[in-house]
Amino acid sequence: MSGEPVRLRIGGYQGPNSVLTAGLKDFAAELEQAAPGAFGVEETHDVTAGGTSARALFDGLESGAFDIGYMASGYLTARVPQLAVIDLPLSRSDRHAAYAALDGEAGRMLRAAVEADTGYRVLGFWDNGFRHLTNGRRPIRAPRDCAGLVVRTLDNRIYRETMAAMGFKPVVTDVKELREAVASGQVDAQENPLTNAVVFELWRHHRHVSLTGHFFGVVLLLANARWLSELPEGPAAAVRRAAAAATAEQRRLAEAQDVEALDFLRAKGVSILPPEELDRDGFRTACRGIVESELAGLDPALVAAYLGEPAGG
């Protein structure tokens, strides 16, 4: 490829130790291999370090301040209701089955929905781990143990309703406020992938972990729609090839990091309650109304494509 390199601004918000940062770095490396010298890459891996928020990254991706970045899918469900199929609580226990669905018809349908309703283009579906509960008060085995505890969650209606159904008092904070909210005791509990308990050092204050796996987190690797559409055919194809390769590597790293995070937390003396010691049926019963309500508003073809059968079936 000849001419001046295409300016490419890549943004993230989880800092140097995140598996999402590793995914972006791998994407940049894959892109250089696919199209040597074609892109002038500028990388920012923690917008929150500059005092801004994850929301600033999301807005910047859509406005064109960034060209490529990532976003937990739950942040976008309010604008793209089809993404609720990913948010159904306690509906997905096999990450590899999720990958297959997202790489197939379910992913095609979700990409089209995001493209229709936003200024983003989905380049890949990344693994953000199973979301579990951590807290600084007591072991949580059943919904009754959640009663009265303030829990931090995503700015997502289904997430908030799920936490409330379990018995918590849900509150929303930006990622940049998560560490302080936990350290200060502003929240008693929080729900996130295990890796976030390590990356944000939440284990220092939350000594109880319950492996509820109540959501399987999906992160969208996104491009600004206008930027991508204006690329010449060759560079655009290189971006998509690099995204596919980086997605495969990010998923591998995410699965491995789940194991490493669990080992790390145990080594730090954090109390871990495994799934077999939890009242999984009780949590499912508490969340059943949410699942049924969301299923009623989703395209059955999308539900079948992502889950293979109705959630809870």
C-alpha angles and dihedrals in degrees: 000000000000137000131047116336115259111250110243120186112194120191136189137163110207104078133234100310098053123111086224090058088049088053093053092048090050090050091054091049092048091049092053089051092048094046112015112211094353096114133049100212123205113185130197113178101179117033088171090066088069093055095261127113140244086252088061088058092050092049091044092053091054096043095046100253084119126029101199133017143123140262133186103250092233091070090063102044094096089061098034106038093186088072087071087086087073092047098057105125120243092358102116126051102156115069093190091057087051091052091051092050093046091048089051138041096325090055091048091053093047093047090053091049093050091047092051096050106033145035091251135098119207112231096174147346110243131197114252094174133243111303117236137177125258125180144166099220115059146329111290113212103147140014091268089065091059094059113126097359118130109228129193115224142159125289091260127118095220092049091051093047091048093052091048091049089054089055102261130126100236124212129178127227133168116253091252089062096046099092094048094044089057097040094049095047092242084135127033094204142010137194123224143120113294090248090066090055086059101037093048092038092236089151089076089071105018107064096170125074125181114195094219096147086201093162132023103221120225122190120202117223100214140191128196103259097223094047092051094045092052095053116106114254096259098052091041090054090048090053091053093047091049091048092053092050093045091049092056091049094044091054091050091050093046093054091048092046091055088061093044092049092052091050091048094051092048090050089054090055096252113157110242121197109199122215094260090061093053130086093243093167090053092052091047091050091050091052099039095099091054092051093048093048093050094045089055090061098043129088106258089219090059092047091050091046094052103033103021088224136023114295111268090021 
